[in-house]
Amino acid sequence: MDNTQILILCSVGVVFLLVLIFLVNAIKVVPEYYRLVVFRLGRCIGDKGPGLVLLIPFIDRPVRVDLREQVREIPHQVSITKDNAPISIDFLWFYKVLTPTDSVVQVGNFEMAAQGMASTTLRSVIGGIMLDAVLSEREHINNLLRSRLDEVTERWGVKVTNVEIREIVPPKEVQEAMNRQLSAERNRRAVVTESTGQREAAINVADGQKQSAILQAEGEKQSNILRAEGDQMAQVLRAEGYSNALSKINAVAKSVDQKALTVQYFETLKNMAAGSSTKFIFPMEFTSMLGNFIKANKD
């Protein structure tokens, strides 16, 4: 192989290498979540993608922009509240690029600029809120920070989607006061709960005693009614028995003659006169009875 052939092969190799370099720099495959902001000879000609993008090597300069939602952390920042209490706050902020060209052309370093804007915005928002409100109204502060940041980043083609405060560190003396307040509140709730339980227990006991007294009174009432009904029935039965006995006695007495009655009367007087004491018994009907007795003997 002579020198001419070697020179030709080298030339072909150089041309192939240049073509390869050209193709590598000219053909770009852009994913769905990326865009290429193309500068041609220093002039922005817009964003390209997704898919296959053809560029002119050494003339077009692409800048890749991520369209996915991003999250960044703002480290602890010391801010002064409206009532002059220093507190330390850190938060997360979420953003999404809506206009790739503006995010490249309108700001030099978007993330650094946004971080500085977030820090100053945080101090401005906290400076207009009292300490108690800062500790209790996180959602309100999140919305204020998001709206303030979104107003600034809108001209950069970026949308701030959300802001979330992660931690609020109040001064040490405020923390101690909060702990004392929390302890007092827990004691108060315990006392209230205990008193409520005692009151409910007393109400239940009183209600139980009331129900017991009502039931007892009802039982006594029923018992008295039954007892009265029993006494009434017993008296009725005794009266009926006495009436029947008198009827029988009267029937028997009608069949007894006058002589037998007189003899029975004398026997009764005899029994009355028995004893050691002196007695004088002279019945008023003695004469009539004696006459009846004599009359009966004559008969």
Secondary structure, 3 states (H helix, E strand, C coil): CCHHHHHHHHHHHHHHHHHHHHHHHHEEEECCCEEEEEEECCEEEEEECCEEEECCCCCEEEEEEECCCEEEEEEEEEEECCCCCEEEEEEEEEEEECCHHHHHHCCCCHHHHHHHHHHHHHHHHHCCCCHHHHHHCHHHHHHHHHHHHHHHHHHHCEEEEEEEEEEEECCHHHHHHHHHHHHHHHHHHHHHHHHHHHHHHHHHHHHHHHHHHHHHHHHHHHHHHHHHHHHHHHHHHHHHHHHHHHHHHHHHHHHCCHHHHHHHHHHHHHHHHCCCCCCCCCCCCHHHHHHHHHHHHHC
